[in-house]
Amino acid sequence: MRVLIPVKRVIDYNVKPRVRADGSGIDLANVKMSMNPFDEIAVEEAIRLKERGIASEIVVVSIGPARAQDTLRTALAMGADTAVLVETDVEVEPLAVAKILKGVADEVQPGLVILGRQAIDGDNGQTGQMLAALMGWAQGTFASRIEVAGDTLTVTREVDGGSETIALTLPAIVTTDLRLNEPRYASLPNIMKAKSKPLAQKTPADYGVDIGARLETLKVVEPPKRTAGVKVADVDELVAKLKAMGVAA
């Protein structure tokens, strides 16, 4: 079974984003970029499936600028086999991403697509569900455990107040949650090998997808600074303050 893993180049999760002075967006100049953490989990899960003899080939795909090749090489160093870069300098919205991924999936013919549940830059959490709808495939979102037996995929997924286990018929779409696994670090020999692994380059036009923006960002502002707390003398004062805030009945 071939597994397709979309990965995204985002601001490293250890970096505090800075808003541009004109409020038009996030300043990406001289900022460390890395693979979206949820996508790292997806790559790791595919590698584990391959190690168990379930997956035969892992294909990673990224939609973004030429520098996204670094993100793909990281996935190849972790253990993916081949990569596809759909190059564009335009910020692509989730629906267009899903349409491009459908085009890639039609070419690759995977039995399973594993995506991160969301990207930490936009936090939309929409692409996996949109792709499942476009493909007409079953989907298991927010997965914390995946088991494959023949043509059946069992997914334990995080839900409000606990977990839910569902059975899907392959081919299927899965989006990963944080508890699914702990991604590995790429070893130096594998990093060197990744440089020679195949990386195909495409454009959105190759898949006939219009990536024109449907949404307009009017303004981006930083969240308000958290105000300092206050000490209360006793329970009565605490209750009074909570009532004033509308918290206590």
FIKOL-285472 format. One record per residue (C-alpha): x, y, z; residue in three letters. Coordinates in Angstrom, 3 decimals, decimal comma, padded with zeros to 6 digits. Layout:
<nodes>
@px = X | py = Y | pz = Z | sefi = ala
...
</nodes>
This chain:
<nodes>
@px = 000,000 | py = 000,000 | pz = 000,000 | sefi = met
@px = 001,276 | py = 003,427 | pz = -000,961 | sefi = arg
@px = 000,826 | py = 006,208 | pz = 001,615 | sefi = val
@px = 000,610 | py = 009,905 | pz = 000,728 | sefi = leu
@px = 001,658 | py = 012,477 | pz = 003,337 | sefi = ile
@px = 001,097 | py = 016,218 | pz = 002,767 | sefi = pro
@px = 003,545 | py = 018,390 | pz = 004,752 | sefi = val
@px = 003,644 | py = 022,150 | pz = 005,217 | sefi = lys
@px = 006,487 | py = 024,605 | pz = 005,835 | sefi = arg
@px = 005,535 | py = 026,840 | pz = 008,771 | sefi = val
@px = 007,172 | py = 029,076 | pz = 011,366 | sefi = ile
@px = 009,006 | py = 026,860 | pz = 013,847 | sefi = asp
@px = 006,801 | py = 026,219 | pz = 016,870 | sefi = tyr
@px = 009,519 | py = 027,544 | pz = 019,201 | sefi = asn
@px = 009,464 | py = 030,975 | pz = 017,515 | sefi = val
@px = 007,105 | py = 033,729 | pz = 018,649 | sefi = lys
@px = 005,450 | py = 035,168 | pz = 015,519 | sefi = pro
@px = 005,778 | py = 038,907 | pz = 014,893 | sefi = arg
@px = 003,027 | py = 040,962 | pz = 013,309 | sefi = val
@px = 004,092 | py = 043,326 | pz = 010,520 | sefi = arg
@px = 004,080 | py = 046,995 | pz = 011,448 | sefi = ala
@px = 001,267 | py = 047,719 | pz = 008,979 | sefi = asp
@px = -000,880 | py = 044,881 | pz = 010,358 | sefi = gly
@px = -001,041 | py = 043,140 | pz = 006,970 | sefi = ser
@px = 000,145 | py = 039,760 | pz = 008,269 | sefi = gly
@px = 002,929 | py = 037,861 | pz = 010,005 | sefi = ile
@px = 006,544 | py = 038,932 | pz = 009,413 | sefi = asp
@px = 008,440 | py = 035,958 | pz = 007,967 | sefi = leu
@px = 011,734 | py = 037,753 | pz = 007,319 | sefi = ala
@px = 014,706 | py = 035,958 | pz = 008,895 | sefi = asn
@px = 012,383 | py = 033,618 | pz = 010,807 | sefi = val
@px = 013,236 | py = 029,958 | pz = 011,387 | sefi = lys
@px = 010,894 | py = 027,696 | pz = 009,440 | sefi = met
@px = 010,266 | py = 023,980 | pz = 009,898 | sefi = ser
@px = 007,787 | py = 021,204 | pz = 009,189 | sefi = met
@px = 004,356 | py = 021,594 | pz = 010,726 | sefi = asn
@px = 004,442 | py = 019,470 | pz = 013,950 | sefi = pro
@px = 001,202 | py = 017,625 | pz = 013,128 | sefi = phe
@px = 002,669 | py = 016,723 | pz = 009,723 | sefi = asp
@px = 005,780 | py = 015,324 | pz = 011,411 | sefi = glu
@px = 003,468 | py = 012,981 | pz = 013,309 | sefi = ile
@px = 001,851 | py = 011,944 | pz = 010,009 | sefi = ala
@px = 005,253 | py = 011,167 | pz = 008,467 | sefi = val
@px = 006,275 | py = 009,174 | pz = 011,539 | sefi = glu
@px = 003,062 | py = 007,119 | pz = 011,450 | sefi = glu
@px = 003,599 | py = 006,289 | pz = 007,771 | sefi = ala
@px = 007,164 | py = 005,183 | pz = 008,520 | sefi = ile
@px = 005,898 | py = 002,914 | pz = 011,301 | sefi = arg
@px = 003,363 | py = 001,396 | pz = 008,920 | sefi = leu
@px = 006,173 | py = 000,719 | pz = 006,466 | sefi = lys
@px = 008,338 | py = -000,826 | pz = 009,188 | sefi = glu
@px = 005,468 | py = -003,208 | pz = 010,009 | sefi = arg
@px = 005,221 | py = -004,223 | pz = 006,350 | sefi = gly
@px = 001,835 | py = -002,545 | pz = 005,842 | sefi = ile
@px = 002,990 | py = 000,381 | pz = 003,686 | sefi = ala
@px = 005,180 | py = -000,259 | pz = 000,661 | sefi = ser
@px = 006,026 | py = 003,324 | pz = -000,301 | sefi = glu
@px = 005,745 | py = 006,746 | pz = 001,336 | sefi = ile
@px = 005,234 | py = 009,802 | pz = -000,861 | sefi = val
@px = 005,375 | py = 013,287 | pz = 000,703 | sefi = val
@px = 003,976 | py = 016,386 | pz = -000,967 | sefi = val
@px = 004,235 | py = 020,067 | pz = -000,095 | sefi = ser
@px = 002,546 | py = 023,104 | pz = -001,612 | sefi = ile
@px = 004,577 | py = 026,259 | pz = -001,227 | sefi = gly
@px = 007,683 | py = 028,195 | pz = -002,278 | sefi = pro
@px = 010,905 | py = 026,654 | pz = -003,566 | sefi = ala
@px = 012,305 | py = 026,750 | pz = -000,019 | sefi = arg
@px = 009,726 | py = 024,111 | pz = 000,932 | sefi = ala
@px = 012,176 | py = 021,624 | pz = -000,598 | sefi = gln
@px = 013,963 | py = 021,746 | pz = 002,761 | sefi = asp
@px = 010,801 | py = 020,529 | pz = 004,489 | sefi = thr
@px = 010,441 | py = 017,708 | pz = 001,971 | sefi = leu
@px = 014,098 | py = 016,715 | pz = 002,420 | sefi = arg
@px = 013,477 | py = 016,516 | pz = 006,164 | sefi = thr
@px = 010,609 | py = 014,093 | pz = 005,536 | sefi = ala
@px = 012,801 | py = 012,085 | pz = 003,157 | sefi = leu
@px = 015,530 | py = 011,955 | pz = 005,802 | sefi = ala
@px = 013,010 | py = 010,654 | pz = 008,334 | sefi = met
@px = 012,209 | py = 007,755 | pz = 006,009 | sefi = gly
@px = 009,892 | py = 008,824 | pz = 003,176 | sefi = ala
@px = 010,736 | py = 007,452 | pz = -000,280 | sefi = asp
@px = 009,815 | py = 010,151 | pz = -002,783 | sefi = thr
@px = 008,607 | py = 013,755 | pz = -002,712 | sefi = ala
@px = 006,527 | py = 016,163 | pz = -004,780 | sefi = val
@px = 006,779 | py = 019,954 | pz = -004,527 | sefi = leu
@px = 003,862 | py = 021,916 | pz = -005,963 | sefi = val
@px = 005,636 | py = 025,246 | pz = -006,211 | sefi = glu
@px = 003,866 | py = 028,545 | pz = -005,684 | sefi = thr
@px = 004,736 | py = 031,778 | pz = -003,884 | sefi = asp
@px = 001,045 | py = 032,506 | pz = -003,280 | sefi = val
@px = -000,561 | py = 031,595 | pz = 000,032 | sefi = glu
@px = -002,937 | py = 028,750 | pz = -000,845 | sefi = val
@px = -006,234 | py = 028,424 | pz = 001,004 | sefi = glu
@px = -007,466 | py = 025,031 | pz = 002,335 | sefi = pro
@px = -009,947 | py = 024,316 | pz = -000,469 | sefi = leu
@px = -007,319 | py = 024,915 | pz = -003,158 | sefi = ala
@px = -004,850 | py = 022,793 | pz = -001,161 | sefi = val
@px = -007,391 | py = 019,958 | pz = -001,053 | sefi = ala
@px = -007,994 | py = 020,219 | pz = -004,813 | sefi = lys
@px = -004,250 | py = 020,078 | pz = -005,526 | sefi = ile
@px = -003,847 | py = 017,115 | pz = -003,178 | sefi = leu
@px = -006,652 | py = 015,340 | pz = -005,009 | sefi = lys
@px = -004,717 | py = 015,828 | pz = -008,242 | sefi = gly
@px = -001,567 | py = 014,439 | pz = -006,617 | sefi = val
@px = -003,530 | py = 011,502 | pz = -005,174 | sefi = ala
@px = -005,008 | py = 010,726 | pz = -008,600 | sefi = asp
@px = -001,426 | py = 010,452 | pz = -009,903 | sefi = glu
@px = 000,087 | py = 008,591 | pz = -006,946 | sefi = val
@px = -002,899 | py = 006,290 | pz = -006,274 | sefi = gln
@px = -002,333 | py = 005,895 | pz = -002,531 | sefi = pro
@px = -004,277 | py = 003,483 | pz = -000,355 | sefi = gly
@px = -004,065 | py = 005,896 | pz = 002,570 | sefi = leu
@px = -003,541 | py = 009,631 | pz = 003,007 | sefi = val
@px = -002,359 | py = 010,865 | pz = 006,416 | sefi = ile
@px = -002,403 | py = 014,599 | pz = 007,157 | sefi = leu
@px = -001,767 | py = 016,709 | pz = 010,200 | sefi = gly
@px = -005,052 | py = 017,737 | pz = 011,811 | sefi = arg
@px = -004,149 | py = 021,397 | pz = 011,267 | sefi = gln
@px = -001,260 | py = 023,686 | pz = 010,399 | sefi = ala
@px = -000,024 | py = 025,803 | pz = 013,302 | sefi = ile
@px = 000,074 | py = 028,963 | pz = 011,195 | sefi = asp
@px = -003,519 | py = 029,208 | pz = 009,936 | sefi = gly
@px = -005,076 | py = 026,722 | pz = 012,410 | sefi = asp
@px = -007,875 | py = 026,076 | pz = 009,901 | sefi = asn
@px = -008,102 | py = 022,309 | pz = 010,353 | sefi = gly
@px = -010,069 | py = 021,910 | pz = 007,106 | sefi = gln
@px = -007,874 | py = 020,322 | pz = 004,447 | sefi = thr
@px = -008,239 | py = 016,668 | pz = 005,474 | sefi = gly
@px = -012,025 | py = 016,853 | pz = 005,590 | sefi = gln
@px = -012,218 | py = 018,716 | pz = 002,277 | sefi = met
@px = -009,918 | py = 016,179 | pz = 000,624 | sefi = leu
@px = -012,057 | py = 013,289 | pz = 001,889 | sefi = ala
@px = -015,143 | py = 014,948 | pz = 000,398 | sefi = ala
@px = -013,434 | py = 015,551 | pz = -002,958 | sefi = leu
@px = -012,084 | py = 011,993 | pz = -003,101 | sefi = met
@px = -015,281 | py = 010,381 | pz = -001,827 | sefi = gly
@px = -013,213 | py = 008,444 | pz = 000,746 | sefi = trp
@px = -013,896 | py = 007,590 | pz = 004,359 | sefi = ala
@px = -012,168 | py = 009,790 | pz = 006,941 | sefi = gln
@px = -010,905 | py = 009,445 | pz = 010,490 | sefi = gly
@px = -009,987 | py = 012,792 | pz = 012,055 | sefi = thr
@px = -007,951 | py = 013,637 | pz = 015,177 | sefi = phe
@px = -006,449 | py = 010,144 | pz = 015,279 | sefi = ala
@px = -004,616 | py = 009,033 | pz = 018,439 | sefi = ser
@px = -004,240 | py = 005,408 | pz = 017,287 | sefi = arg
@px = -004,254 | py = 003,688 | pz = 013,882 | sefi = ile
@px = -004,480 | py = -000,053 | pz = 013,160 | sefi = glu
@px = -004,636 | py = -001,665 | pz = 009,721 | sefi = val
@px = -006,010 | py = -005,154 | pz = 009,095 | sefi = ala
@px = -006,504 | py = -006,030 | pz = 005,446 | sefi = gly
@px = -008,813 | py = -003,446 | pz = 003,886 | sefi = asp
@px = -010,022 | py = -002,191 | pz = 007,262 | sefi = thr
@px = -008,513 | py = 000,775 | pz = 009,066 | sefi = leu
@px = -009,386 | py = 001,182 | pz = 012,737 | sefi = thr
@px = -008,948 | py = 004,713 | pz = 014,034 | sefi = val
@px = -009,182 | py = 005,813 | pz = 017,652 | sefi = thr
@px = -009,959 | py = 009,506 | pz = 017,569 | sefi = arg
@px = -009,992 | py = 012,258 | pz = 020,162 | sefi = glu
@px = -013,463 | py = 013,638 | pz = 020,893 | sefi = val
@px = -014,870 | py = 015,939 | pz = 023,558 | sefi = asp
@px = -014,769 | py = 014,098 | pz = 026,860 | sefi = gly
@px = -012,871 | py = 011,018 | pz = 025,685 | sefi = gly
@px = -012,173 | py = 008,939 | pz = 022,584 | sefi = ser
@px = -014,102 | py = 007,197 | pz = 019,824 | sefi = glu
@px = -013,042 | py = 004,156 | pz = 017,791 | sefi = thr
@px = -014,278 | py = 003,822 | pz = 014,220 | sefi = ile
@px = -013,642 | py = 001,323 | pz = 011,422 | sefi = ala
@px = -012,973 | py = 002,626 | pz = 007,898 | sefi = leu
@px = -012,677 | py = 000,805 | pz = 004,591 | sefi = thr
@px = -009,519 | py = 001,656 | pz = 002,673 | sefi = leu
@px = -008,700 | py = 003,837 | pz = 000,826 | sefi = pro
@px = -009,187 | py = 006,486 | pz = 003,489 | sefi = ala
@px = -008,101 | py = 009,860 | pz = 004,840 | sefi = ile
@px = -006,677 | py = 010,221 | pz = 008,372 | sefi = val
@px = -005,711 | py = 013,392 | pz = 010,247 | sefi = thr
@px = -003,310 | py = 013,101 | pz = 013,162 | sefi = thr
@px = -003,578 | py = 014,242 | pz = 016,755 | sefi = asp
@px = -000,654 | py = 014,875 | pz = 019,102 | sefi = leu
@px = -001,036 | py = 011,577 | pz = 020,984 | sefi = arg
@px = -000,612 | py = 009,390 | pz = 017,912 | sefi = leu
@px = 003,184 | py = 009,064 | pz = 018,207 | sefi = asn
@px = 006,492 | py = 010,785 | pz = 018,920 | sefi = glu
@px = 008,314 | py = 011,703 | pz = 015,670 | sefi = pro
@px = 011,894 | py = 010,496 | pz = 015,290 | sefi = arg
@px = 014,950 | py = 012,591 | pz = 014,560 | sefi = tyr
@px = 016,626 | py = 012,074 | pz = 011,206 | sefi = ala
@px = 020,083 | py = 010,535 | pz = 011,487 | sefi = ser
@px = 023,057 | py = 012,071 | pz = 009,666 | sefi = leu
@px = 023,389 | py = 009,132 | pz = 007,213 | sefi = pro
@px = 019,690 | py = 009,417 | pz = 006,353 | sefi = asn
@px = 020,026 | py = 013,175 | pz = 005,885 | sefi = ile
@px = 022,796 | py = 012,526 | pz = 003,359 | sefi = met
@px = 020,732 | py = 009,825 | pz = 001,600 | sefi = lys
@px = 017,739 | py = 012,174 | pz = 001,395 | sefi = ala
@px = 019,693 | py = 014,465 | pz = -000,939 | sefi = lys
@px = 019,598 | py = 011,820 | pz = -003,669 | sefi = ser
@px = 015,970 | py = 010,710 | pz = -003,251 | sefi = lys
@px = 013,542 | py = 011,701 | pz = -006,048 | sefi = pro
@px = 011,818 | py = 015,081 | pz = -005,709 | sefi = leu
@px = 009,406 | py = 016,019 | pz = -008,495 | sefi = ala
@px = 008,444 | py = 019,648 | pz = -009,093 | sefi = gln
@px = 004,965 | py = 020,689 | pz = -010,205 | sefi = lys
@px = 002,772 | py = 023,790 | pz = -010,251 | sefi = thr
@px = -000,909 | py = 024,263 | pz = -009,346 | sefi = pro
@px = -001,596 | py = 024,750 | pz = -013,066 | sefi = ala
@px = -000,437 | py = 021,165 | pz = -013,682 | sefi = asp
@px = -003,517 | py = 020,071 | pz = -011,732 | sefi = tyr
@px = -005,836 | py = 022,696 | pz = -013,202 | sefi = gly
@px = -006,439 | py = 024,334 | pz = -009,833 | sefi = val
@px = -007,264 | py = 028,015 | pz = -009,414 | sefi = asp
@px = -005,412 | py = 029,214 | pz = -006,302 | sefi = ile
@px = -006,889 | py = 032,710 | pz = -006,372 | sefi = gly
@px = -007,790 | py = 033,995 | pz = -002,920 | sefi = ala
@px = -011,408 | py = 033,733 | pz = -001,785 | sefi = arg
@px = -010,714 | py = 035,340 | pz = 001,571 | sefi = leu
@px = -009,176 | py = 038,728 | pz = 002,312 | sefi = glu
@px = -007,189 | py = 039,462 | pz = 005,460 | sefi = thr
@px = -008,218 | py = 042,906 | pz = 006,629 | sefi = leu
@px = -005,908 | py = 043,251 | pz = 009,599 | sefi = lys
@px = -003,705 | py = 041,187 | pz = 011,893 | sefi = val
@px = -003,065 | py = 042,294 | pz = 015,473 | sefi = val
@px = -001,290 | py = 040,735 | pz = 018,408 | sefi = glu
@px = -003,474 | py = 039,487 | pz = 021,264 | sefi = pro
@px = -003,838 | py = 041,906 | pz = 024,180 | sefi = pro
@px = -001,261 | py = 041,589 | pz = 026,899 | sefi = lys
@px = -002,455 | py = 039,668 | pz = 029,917 | sefi = arg
@px = -003,182 | py = 041,944 | pz = 032,867 | sefi = thr
@px = -001,763 | py = 041,244 | pz = 036,302 | sefi = ala
@px = -003,887 | py = 039,393 | pz = 038,828 | sefi = gly
@px = -005,004 | py = 040,752 | pz = 042,195 | sefi = val
@px = -005,056 | py = 039,233 | pz = 045,642 | sefi = lys
@px = -008,277 | py = 038,993 | pz = 047,631 | sefi = val
@px = -008,536 | py = 039,115 | pz = 051,396 | sefi = ala
@px = -011,170 | py = 036,418 | pz = 051,822 | sefi = asp
@px = -013,783 | py = 034,241 | pz = 050,111 | sefi = val
@px = -016,467 | py = 036,916 | pz = 050,311 | sefi = asp
@px = -014,326 | py = 039,346 | pz = 048,331 | sefi = glu
@px = -013,523 | py = 036,629 | pz = 045,784 | sefi = leu
@px = -017,218 | py = 035,838 | pz = 045,285 | sefi = val
@px = -018,011 | py = 039,532 | pz = 044,950 | sefi = ala
@px = -015,394 | py = 039,977 | pz = 042,226 | sefi = lys
@px = -016,601 | py = 036,884 | pz = 040,369 | sefi = leu
@px = -020,174 | py = 038,196 | pz = 040,478 | sefi = lys
@px = -018,989 | py = 041,521 | pz = 039,116 | sefi = ala
@px = -017,355 | py = 039,646 | pz = 036,226 | sefi = met
@px = -020,528 | py = 037,638 | pz = 035,642 | sefi = gly
@px = -018,779 | py = 034,358 | pz = 036,518 | sefi = val
@px = -020,568 | py = 033,462 | pz = 039,746 | sefi = ala
@px = -024,330 | py = 033,239 | pz = 040,102 | sefi = ala
</nodes>
